[in-house]
């Protein structure tokens, strides 16, 4: 064993090398993490995080908007929502319309013609028909022609065309296309499957650029000429009587939608009322009127960032509100996002880190992260600009973790060195508990429900008399090493060695709900490992040894016990003594693993055991039911498991007969069992007892209790 000076020398010898390795590892790790962040940045993952942040903020504002006092009122005053445009009216083909107008569900175009005539009489500024009329009727062309005439007579109808992909579209049937202004509509689905932008132009395969459905409606509403529109790489410039209005677009095509108002907060009327002329005409004069499907049978629905599905006419109303109120969002600039993230990382790692204590560095980092998130939300709310901050926040978090890691690396390394230096003398779990809670180094114990494990080599004193001391030590070391490794495998606490005996504890110092099961599994594996060792030793000419194991579960006192100079983490109590008695009681039954009824009951879900009988252990007045552990319930060796079940069934059936003093039946059951399984030693012991009872029956007050006379 190394003394204190040798331990100290060993620790100092490895200190420099470990420190150097730790620094290289830490620096390599942060470079890897930074590189990973930038790879993820270009994959678009951070955009989803920023979208979630912005959506959560919008959802909060919408919820607070229903209140007008207290903090909610202050929030509404500081960050007001954009109100719906009074110039927009949504005419929905709802369930009432479908049910109340015969033929509407089948798409009778005469119905639409009548509705447009009624609407045109109210003199709206523009009529946006968000319904695609694909092909003309093949049998009766009159409805098609009537609808085309109604559209032509109105003179201000924009029709929806079907955009098949980025370069191709399908127009309504020819007569209708010539009567109105067809234009394609396309809502763009982002990575989170929600609609966040809409196309404002269409580029054909030939390279011709035409306005989208939404752009054409916007142009008609303001009586702009096609020449008043100019698409650029960053946006759309509309010339309003000499005043240029710039509408920001991403990729020169997509308008980013601002959802800062419920999508249905618009003047809405039913198509049923429009068709039947049961509405106030003055309410539609000079309005932008949208006609579209919004009923329970409509399949075309769009998922919005507000967390639900909505219909196309309401989304178009949102687009037109954004255009008319000039409240559309400015799309994020990835170059600026990248530059801010990289700049902050360099500033924090190479400047601030050099001059601040790690704790102060952490505070500055957290404050900066909060400011970045706040800046993003304020930018979105007040300036309608999308500012993505999650890449910068992620890099700052990495820098913070890197700083904390370097700060506490040496402390952790010191703890690890202590652990490695002393884990050979006490268990690693105790060392970890000491390192985690140094205050536990006291003499006080606590009562806990634990499982105590004792094992001992059968007749080791006699075996060792015929061996040299070196051979005894070699054999014992090999045996103890194998058994101890299995105890540690099941997270047992190696309490002590006493010669060839082993004492272990399950359930301490770390709590284990299944400590009884662990101890039984450990015992079974101990016996299997010992069987392998016996085969090995037999080939080497060494003696074949056997071990007995006793296990008990109960309340014990556990803790550090000893003097102030030296103490051990151990357990004491009657339940510890009972486990030791059960180990020696294996002699009475010629069994290998004996457990108390408490342990057997707690482990019965995973362990197959059989009740051997009632035992009054040495030094105790009360008896205890004892069980022999046979196998794991889920043992993959089916043949072995079936044999164990046969052992259990025959023995316990015989015990039942014995308890009712039916000695003949008990003897018959065991005789049949032993013919098939002659190696069942506990069954043979019981069989011999029963044969004695057949000759000399026990007295009437006999209780079928076996007494252990010696420890």
C-alpha positions in Angstrom: 0.0 0.0 0.0 1.3 3.5 -0.9 1.9 5.7 2.1 0.9 9.4 2.1 4.2 10.7 0.7 4.1 8.1 -2.1 0.5 9.1 -3.0 1.5 12.8 -3.1 4.5 12.0 -5.3 2.4 10.1 -7.7 -0.2 12.9 -7.9 2.4 15.6 -8.5 4.1 13.4 -11.2 0.9 13.4 -13.4 -0.3 16.9 -12.6 1.6 18.7 -15.4 0.7 16.2 -18.1 -3.0 16.1 -17.2 -3.1 19.9 -17.1 -1.6 20.1 -20.6 -3.9 17.5 -21.9 -6.9 19.2 -20.3 -6.1 22.6 -21.9 -5.7 21.1 -25.4 -8.9 19.1 -25.0 -10.9 22.1 -23.8 -9.6 24.3 -26.7 -10.3 21.6 -29.2 -13.8 21.1 -27.9 -14.7 24.8 -28.1 -13.4 25.0 -31.7 -15.5 21.9 -32.6 -18.6 23.4 -30.9 -18.1 26.8 -32.7 -17.7 25.0 -36.0 -20.8 23.0 -35.3 -22.8 26.1 -34.6 -21.9 27.6 -37.9 -22.7 24.4 -39.7 -26.1 24.4 -38.0 -26.6 28.1 -38.9 -26.3 27.4 -42.6 -28.7 24.4 -42.2 -31.5 26.7 -41.2 -32.1 25.2 -37.8 -31.5 28.4 -35.9 -34.2 30.1 -38.1 -36.7 27.7 -36.5 -35.6 28.7 -33.0 -35.9 32.4 -33.8 -39.3 31.8 -35.3 -40.4 30.0 -32.1 -39.1 33.0 -30.1 -40.9 35.5 -32.2 -44.1 33.4 -32.2 -44.1 33.1 -28.4 -43.7 36.9 -28.1 -46.5 37.5 -30.5 -48.8 35.0 -28.7 -48.1 36.7 -25.4 -49.0 40.1 -26.9 -52.2 38.7 -28.4 -53.2 37.2 -25.0 -52.4 40.4 -23.1 -54.2 42.5 -25.7 -57.6 41.3 -24.4 -56.8 43.1 -21.1 -56.6 46.8 -20.6 -55.4 47.3 -17.0 -52.3 46.5 -15.0 -49.1 45.1 -16.6 -51.1 44.0 -19.6 -52.3 47.6 -20.2 -48.7 48.8 -20.0 -47.6 46.1 -22.5 -50.3 47.2 -24.9 -49.3 50.8 -24.6 -45.6 50.1 -25.2 -46.1 47.4 -27.9 -49.4 48.1 -29.6 -50.8 45.6 -32.1 -51.5 46.6 -35.6 -55.2 47.2 -36.2 -57.1 45.6 -39.1 -57.6 47.7 -42.2 -61.1 49.1 -42.5 -60.7 49.0 -46.3 -60.8 45.1 -46.4 -63.9 43.0 -46.4 -63.9 39.2 -46.5 -66.8 37.4 -48.1 -66.6 33.8 -47.0 -68.3 30.8 -48.6 -69.2 29.3 -45.2 -71.3 26.4 -44.1 -74.4 28.6 -44.1 -73.8 29.5 -47.8 -73.1 25.9 -48.8 -76.3 24.7 -47.1 -78.5 27.6 -48.0 -77.7 28.0 -51.7 -78.5 25.0 -53.9 -75.8 24.2 -56.4 -73.1 26.2 -54.7 -71.3 23.1 -53.4 -71.2 21.7 -56.9 -69.6 24.9 -58.1 -72.6 26.4 -60.1 -70.9 29.4 -61.8 -74.2 31.2 -62.3 -74.3 31.6 -58.5 -70.9 33.2 -58.6 -72.0 35.4 -61.5 -75.0 36.7 -59.5 -72.8 37.3 -56.5 -70.3 39.3 -58.5 -73.1 41.4 -60.1 -74.5 42.1 -56.6 -71.1 43.0 -55.4 -70.2 45.2 -58.4 -73.4 47.2 -57.9 -71.9 48.3 -54.5 -68.9 49.9 -56.3 -66.0 48.2 -54.5 -62.5 49.3 -55.4 -61.3 45.8 -56.3 -62.8 42.3 -56.2 -60.3 39.6 -55.3 -61.8 36.2 -56.2 -59.8 33.6 -54.2 -61.4 30.7 -56.1 -59.8 28.9 -58.9 -62.2 28.1 -61.9 -60.1 25.5 -63.7 -61.9 24.3 -66.8 -65.0 25.3 -68.6 -68.2 23.1 -68.4 -68.3 20.6 -71.2 -72.1 20.2 -71.5 -73.6 23.6 -70.9 -71.4 26.6 -71.5 -74.0 29.2 -70.4 -72.9 29.3 -66.7 -69.3 29.8 -67.8 -70.2 32.6 -70.2 -72.5 34.2 -67.7 -69.7 34.3 -65.1 -67.2 35.6 -67.6 -69.7 38.4 -68.6 -70.3 39.3 -64.9 -66.5 39.6 -64.4 -66.1 41.6 -67.6 -68.9 44.0 -66.6 -67.5 44.5 -63.2 -64.1 45.5 -64.7 -62.2 45.3 -61.4 -62.0 41.6 -60.7 -58.7 39.8 -60.0 -58.9 36.1 -60.5 -56.9 33.4 -58.9 -54.6 31.3 -61.1 -53.1 28.0 -60.0 -49.3 28.1 -59.6 -48.1 24.5 -60.2 -44.4 25.2 -59.4 -41.8 28.0 -59.5 -42.0 28.4 -63.3 -45.5 27.1 -64.4 -49.0 28.1 -63.7 -52.5 27.2 -64.9 -55.0 30.0 -65.8 -58.8 29.9 -65.4 -60.8 28.8 -68.4 -60.2 31.0 -71.4 -63.4 33.1 -71.5 -63.0 34.0 -67.8 -59.3 34.7 -68.2 -60.0 37.2 -70.9 -62.8 38.9 -68.8 -60.7 39.5 -65.6 -57.1 39.6 -64.6 -55.8 36.2 -63.6 -52.7 36.0 -61.4 -51.1 33.1 -59.4 -51.2 32.9 -55.6 -48.5 31.1 -53.6 -48.1 31.0 -49.9 -44.6 29.7 -48.9 -44.3 27.0 -46.3 -41.2 27.4 -44.0 -39.2 24.7 -42.2 -41.7 24.6 -39.3 -44.5 23.9 -41.8 -46.1 27.3 -41.1 -47.0 30.1 -43.6 -44.6 33.0 -43.0 -44.3 34.6 -46.5 -46.2 35.0 -49.7 -44.9 35.3 -53.3 -45.3 38.8 -54.9 -44.3 37.8 -58.4 -44.2 35.0 -60.8 -41.3 34.2 -63.2 -42.2 32.0 -66.2 -40.0 29.4 -67.8 -39.3 32.0 -70.5 -38.1 34.5 -67.8 -41.1 36.8 -68.0 -42.0 38.4 -64.6 -45.7 39.0 -63.8 -47.3 40.2 -60.6 -48.8 37.6 -58.2 -52.4 37.5 -57.2 -51.7 39.7 -54.1 -49.5 42.2 -56.0 -52.2 42.6 -58.7 -54.9 43.2 -56.1 -52.7 45.8 -54.4 -52.0 47.5 -57.8 -55.7 47.6 -58.7 -56.6 49.0 -55.2 -54.3 52.0 -55.7 -55.0 52.4 -59.4 -51.4 51.9 -60.3 -50.1 51.1 -63.7 -47.9 48.0 -64.4 -45.1 50.4 -65.1 -45.4 51.8 -61.6 -44.0 48.5 -60.2 -40.3 47.6 -60.1 -39.0 44.4 -58.6 -35.4 44.5 -57.2 -33.2 42.0 -55.4 -34.3 43.4 -52.0 -37.9 44.4 -52.6 -40.7 45.8 -54.6 -40.8 49.6 -55.4 -44.3 51.0 -56.0 -44.6 54.5 -57.5 -47.6 56.2 -55.8 -48.1 59.5 -57.7 -44.4 60.2 -57.7 -43.7 58.8 -54.2 -41.7 55.6 -54.1 -42.9 53.1 -51.6 -40.5 50.2 -50.9 -41.9 46.9 -49.9 -39.2 44.6 -48.4 -38.9 41.2 -50.0 -36.6 38.2 -49.3 -34.9 36.8 -52.4 -36.6 39.6 -54.4 -39.9 37.7 -54.3 -41.4 36.9 -50.8 -43.2 39.2 -48.6 -42.8 38.3 -44.9 -46.1 38.3 -43.1 -46.7 40.2 -39.9 -49.2 38.3 -37.8 -49.5 41.0 -35.1 -53.3 40.9 -35.2 -55.7 37.9 -35.2 -56.1 36.7 -38.8 -59.9 37.0 -38.6 -60.1 40.5 -37.2 -61.7 41.8 -40.4 -65.1 42.9 -41.5 -66.6 39.6 -42.7 -69.9 38.7 -44.4 -71.4 35.5 -45.6 -71.5 34.7 -49.3 -75.2 33.7 -48.6 -76.0 37.4 -47.8 -74.1 38.6 -50.8 -75.9 36.2 -53.1 -79.3 37.1 -51.7 -78.6 40.8 -51.6 -79.3 40.9 -47.9 -76.6 43.4 -46.8 -76.0 47.1 -46.7 -74.4 48.1 -50.0 -72.7 51.3 -48.6 -70.5 49.0 -46.5 -68.7 47.7 -49.6 -68.2 51.0 -51.5 -64.5 51.6 -52.3 -63.5 48.5 -50.4 -61.1 45.7 -51.2 -63.4 42.7 -51.2 -62.1 39.1 -51.0 -64.3 36.1 -51.9 -63.1 32.6 -50.9 -64.0 29.3 -49.3 -64.0 29.0 -45.5 -66.2 26.1 -44.4 -66.0 22.7 -42.8 -65.7 21.0 -46.2 -62.8 23.1 -47.5 -59.6 21.1 -47.7 -57.3 24.0 -48.5 -56.1 25.2 -45.1 -52.8 26.7 -44.0 -50.9 26.3 -40.8 -50.0 29.7 -39.3 -47.4 30.6 -36.6 -50.3 31.3 -34.2 -50.7 27.6 -33.9 -53.8 26.8 -35.9 -55.0 26.3 -39.4 -56.7 29.1 -41.4 -58.4 29.5 -44.7 -57.0 31.2 -47.8 -59.3 34.3 -47.8 -58.2 35.2 -44.3 -54.6 34.8 -45.1 -55.0 37.0 -48.1 -56.7 39.6 -45.9 -53.6 39.5 -43.7 -51.4 40.0 -46.8 -53.5 43.0 -48.0 -53.5 44.5 -44.4 -49.7 44.2 -44.4 -49.5 45.9 -47.8 -52.1 48.6 -47.1 -50.8 49.5 -43.6 -47.2 49.0 -44.7 -46.7 46.7 -41.8 -45.0 43.7 -43.5 -41.9 42.5 -41.8 -38.4 43.2 -43.0 -36.8 39.7 -43.7 -33.7 38.7 -41.7 -30.3 39.4 -43.2 -28.1 36.2 -42.8 -24.9 38.1 -43.4 -25.6 40.5 -40.5 -26.7 37.6 -38.3 -23.4 35.8 -39.1 -21.3 38.9 -38.5 -22.9 39.7 -35.1 -22.5 36.1 -33.9 -18.9 35.9 -35.0 -18.0 39.4 -33.6 -19.5 38.7 -30.2 -17.8 35.4 -29.9 -14.4 37.0 -30.7 -15.1 39.9 -28.3 -16.0 37.6 -25.4 -13.3 35.0 -25.9 -10.3 37.2 -26.8 -11.0 40.4 -25.0 -13.6 40.2 -22.2 -12.4 36.8 -21.0 -8.9 38.1 -20.5 -9.9 40.9 -18.1 -12.9 39.5 -16.1 -13.2 36.9 -13.4 -15.2 33.8 -14.6 -18.1 34.7 -12.4 -18.2 38.3 -13.7 -17.8 36.9 -17.2 -20.8 34.7 -16.7 -22.9 37.7 -15.5 -21.8 39.8 -18.5 -22.6 36.9 -20.8 -26.1 36.4 -19.4 -26.9 40.1 -19.5 -25.7 40.2 -23.1 -27.9 37.3 -24.0 -30.9 39.0 -22.4 -30.1 42.2 -24.3 -29.9 40.3 -27.6 -33.2 38.6 -27.1 -34.8 41.9 -26.0 -33.3 43.7 -29.0 -34.7 41.0 -31.3 -38.2 41.4 -29.8 -38.1 45.2 -29.8 -36.9 45.2 -33.4 -39.7 42.9 -34.4 -42.4 44.9 -32.6 -41.4 48.5 -33.1 -39.5 48.4 -36.4 -41.1 45.3 -37.9 -37.6 43.9 -38.7 -36.7 40.2 -38.1 -33.4 40.0 -36.3 -32.3 36.5 -35.7 -30.3 36.1 -32.5 -30.2 32.4 -31.6 -26.8 31.9 -33.4 -25.2 34.6 -31.3 -26.9 33.4 -28.2 -25.7 29.8 -28.9 -22.1 31.0 -29.3 -22.3 33.1 -26.1 -23.6 30.1 -24.2 -20.7 28.0 -25.6 -18.2 30.7 -24.5 -19.8 30.8 -21.1 -19.6 27.0 -20.7 -16.1 27.1 -21.9 -15.1 29.7 -19.3 -16.9 27.9 -16.5 -15.2 24.7 -17.6 -11.8 26.1 -17.6 -12.5 27.8 -14.2 -13.4 24.6 -12.5 -11.2 22.2 -14.5 -8.4 22.1 -12.0 -10.8 21.6 -9.1 -12.4 18.7 -10.9 -9.1 17.3 -11.9 -8.0 17.5 -8.3 -11.1 15.6 -7.2 -10.4 12.9 -9.8 -6.9 12.5 -8.6 -8.1 12.0 -5.1 -10.6 9.5 -6.4 -8.0 7.5 -8.3 -5.5 7.6 -5.5 -7.9 6.2 -2.9 -10.5 4.2 -4.7 -8.4 1.0 -4.2 -8.9 1.3 -0.4 -12.5 2.3 -0.3 -15.3 1.9 -2.9 -15.6 4.5 -5.6 -19.2 5.2 -4.6 -18.0 6.2 -1.1 -15.3 8.4 -2.6 -17.8 10.1 -4.9 -20.1 10.7 -1.9 -17.2 12.2 0.0 -16.2 14.5 -2.9 -19.8 15.5 -3.4 -20.7 16.0 0.3 -17.6 16.4 2.5 -19.8 17.1 5.5 -20.7 13.4 5.5 -17.3 12.7 7.0 -18.6 12.4 10.5 -19.4 9.7 13.0 -23.1 10.1 12.8 -25.2 7.4 11.1 -28.7 7.1 9.8 -31.3 4.4 9.7 -32.1 3.1 6.2 -33.6 0.0 4.7 -30.7 -1.8 3.0 -29.8 -5.3 1.9 -26.8 -7.0 3.6 -24.7 -9.6 1.7 -22.4 -12.1 3.4 -20.3 -14.8 1.6 -17.8 -17.3 3.0 -15.7 -20.1 1.6 -16.9 -23.5 2.8 -14.2 -25.2 4.9 -11.4 -22.8 3.8 -9.4 -23.3 7.0 -9.1 -27.0 6.3 -8.3 -26.5 2.6 -5.6 -24.0 3.4 -3.8 -26.3 5.8 -2.6 -28.4 2.8 -1.3 -25.3 0.9 1.7 -23.1 1.2 1.0 -19.5 2.4 1.8 -18.1 -1.1 -0.6 -20.5 -2.7 -3.3 -19.6 -0.2 -2.8 -15.8 -0.9 -2.8 -16.4 -4.7 -6.0 -18.5 -4.6 -7.7 -16.1 -2.2 -6.7 -13.0 -4.2 -8.1 -14.5 -7.4 -11.3 -15.5 -5.7 -11.8 -12.2 -4.0 -11.0 -10.2 -7.1 -13.6 -12.1 -9.1 -16.3 -11.8 -6.5 -15.6 -8.1 -5.8 -15.8 -7.2 -9.4 -19.3 -8.7 -9.6 -20.3 -6.8 -6.4 -19.2 -3.6 -8.0 -21.0 -4.5 -11.2 -24.3 -4.4 -9.3 -23.3 -1.1 -7.5 -22.8 -2.9 -4.2 -20.7 -1.3 -1.4 -17.8 -3.5 -0.4 -17.9 -3.2 3.3 -15.0 -5.4 4.3 -13.0 -8.6 3.9 -12.6 -10.9 6.9 -10.2 -13.5 5.8 -12.0 -15.4 3.0 -15.4 -13.8 3.9 -16.9 -10.9 2.1 -19.4 -8.4 3.5 -21.2 -6.1 1.1 -24.1 -3.6 1.3 -26.7 -2.8 -1.4 -28.7 0.5 -1.3 -25.9 2.7 0.2 -24.5 5.2 0.1 -26.5 5.9 -3.1 -30.2 5.0 -2.9 -31.3 2.0 -4.9 -34.9 1.1 -5.1 -34.1 -2.4 -6.3 -31.3 -3.2 -3.8 -32.8 -6.6 -2.9 -32.9 -7.6 -6.6 -29.3 -6.4 -7.1 -28.0 -8.5 -4.2 -29.7 -11.7 -5.5 -28.4 -11.2 -9.0 -24.9 -10.6 -7.6 -25.2 -13.8 -5.5 -26.2 -15.8 -8.5 -23.4 -14.4 -10.7 -20.9 -15.0 -7.8 -21.8 -18.7 -7.8 -21.6 -19.0 -11.6 -18.2 -17.2 -11.5 -17.0 -19.6 -8.8 -18.0 -22.6 -10.8 -15.8 -21.3 -13.7 -13.0 -20.8 -11.3 -13.4 -24.3 -9.9 -13.0 -25.7 -13.4 -9.9 -23.6 -13.9 -8.4 -24.6 -10.5 -9.1 -28.3 -11.2 -7.0 -28.2 -14.3 -4.2 -26.4 -12.3 -4.3 -29.0 -9.6 -5.7 -26.6 -7.0 -8.4 -27.5 -4.5 -12.0 -26.9 -5.6 -13.7 -24.5 -3.2 -17.4 -23.7 -2.6 -18.9 -20.6 -1.1 -22.1 -20.0 0.9 -24.0 -16.7 0.7 -26.5 -15.2 3.1 -28.7 -12.1 2.3 -31.1 -10.1 4.4 -33.0 -6.9 3.9 -34.1 -4.6 6.7 -33.5 -1.4 8.7 -29.9 -0.9 9.7 -27.7 2.0 10.8 -25.3 3.1 8.1 -22.7 5.8 8.2 -19.1 6.6 9.0 -18.2 4.8 12.2 -14.9 4.8 14.1 -12.6 7.4 15.8 -11.8 10.9 14.7 -8.5 9.6 13.4 -9.9 6.8 11.3 -13.3 5.5 10.5 -15.1 3.3 8.0 -18.4 3.6 6.1 -20.3 0.6 7.3 -23.5 -0.8 8.7 -24.6 -2.2 12.0 -27.8 -3.7 13.5 -29.7 -6.9 14.1 -30.5 -7.2 10.4 -26.7 -7.3 9.7 -26.3 -10.1 12.2 -29.2 -12.0 10.6 -27.6 -11.9 7.2 -24.4 -13.4 8.7 -26.5 -16.1 10.4 -28.2 -17.0 7.1 -24.8 -17.5 5.5 -23.8 -20.1 8.0 -27.4 -21.6 7.9 -26.6 -22.9 4.4 -24.9 -25.8 6.2 -28.3 -26.9 7.6 -29.9 -27.1 4.1 -26.7 -27.7 2.1 -27.8 -24.7 0.0 -25.6 -22.1 -1.7 -27.7 -18.9 -1.4 -30.0 -18.3 1.5 -32.1 -15.2 1.9 -34.7 -13.9 4.4 -38.4 -13.7 3.6 -38.0 -9.9 3.4 -35.4 -10.1 0.6 -37.3 -12.8 -1.2 -40.5 -10.8 -1.2 -38.8 -7.6 -2.5 -37.0 -9.5 -5.2 -39.8 -11.8 -6.3 -40.5 -9.8 -9.5 -37.1 -10.7 -10.9 -35.8 -13.6 -8.8 -37.0 -17.2 -8.6 -36.6 -18.6 -5.1 -38.2 -21.4 -3.0 -39.2 -21.4 0.6 -37.0 -23.8 2.5 -38.9 -23.5 5.8 -38.9 -21.7 9.2 -35.5 -21.1 10.8 -34.7 -20.0 14.3 -31.2 -18.6 14.0 -28.6 -18.8 16.7 -29.1 -16.1 19.4 -32.7 -15.2 18.3 -36.0 -16.2 19.8 -38.2 -15.6 16.8 -38.0 -17.7 13.7 -37.7 -16.4 10.1 -38.9 -17.9 6.9 -35.8 -18.6 4.7 -35.6 -19.0 1.0 -33.1 -20.4 -1.4 -32.3 -18.2 -4.5 -32.5 -20.5 -7.6 -32.3 -18.3 -10.7 -33.3 -15.1 -12.3 -36.9 -15.1 -13.6 -35.8 -14.1 -17.0 -32.7 -16.4 -17.2 -32.0 -16.9 -20.9 -31.0 -20.6 -20.2 -34.5 -22.1 -20.5 -33.4 -25.6 -19.5 -31.8 -24.2 -16.3 -34.8 -22.1 -15.6 -37.2 -25.1 -16.0 -35.1 -27.1 -13.6 -35.2 -24.3 -11.1 -39.0 -24.2 -11.4 -39.1 -27.9 -10.8 -36.9 -27.6 -7.7 -39.3 -24.9 -6.4 -42.5 -26.7 -7.2 -41.5 -30.1 -5.7 -39.9 -28.7 -2.5 -42.7 -26.2 -1.7 -45.4 -28.8 -2.4 -43.6 -31.2 0.0 -43.3 -28.5 2.6 -47.1 -27.8 2.4 -47.8 -31.5 3.0 -45.3 -31.5 5.8 -47.0 -28.5 7.5 -50.2 -30.4 7.6 -48.4 -33.5 8.9 -49.0 -35.5 5.8 -45.6 -37.2 5.9 -46.4 -39.9 3.5 -47.5 -37.4 0.8 -44.4 -35.2 1.5 -42.1 -38.3 1.2 -43.8 -39.4 -2.0 -43.4 -36.0 -3.7 -39.7 -35.7 -2.8 -38.9 -39.3 -3.8 -40.3 -38.7 -7.2 -38.4 -35.4 -7.5 -35.1 -36.8 -6.4 -35.2 -39.6 -8.9 -35.2 -37.0 -11.6 -33.0 -34.4 -9.9 -30.7 -36.3 -7.5 -28.4 -33.2 -7.2 -31.0 -31.2 -5.2 -29.3 -31.2 -1.9 -31.9 -29.2 0.2 -34.6 -31.6 -1.1 -32.4 -34.6 0.0 -32.0 -33.1 3.5 -35.7 -32.5 3.8 -36.4 -36.0 2.4 -34.3 -37.6 5.1 -36.1 -35.6 7.8 -39.5 -36.7 6.5 -38.4 -40.4 6.5 -37.4 -40.0 10.1 -40.9 -38.5 10.9 -42.4 -41.6 9.2 -40.6 -43.8 11.7 -40.9 -41.5 14.8 -43.6 -38.9 14.3 -43.0 -35.5 15.9 -45.1 -34.4 19.0 -48.6 -32.8 18.4 -47.2 -29.3 19.2 -44.5 -29.6 16.5 -44.2 -26.4 14.4 -41.9 -27.5 11.6 -39.1 -25.1 12.7 -35.5 -25.8 12.2 -33.2 -24.5 14.9 -29.6 -23.2 14.3 -27.6 -24.2 17.3 -24.3 -22.5 16.5 -23.2 -19.3 14.7 
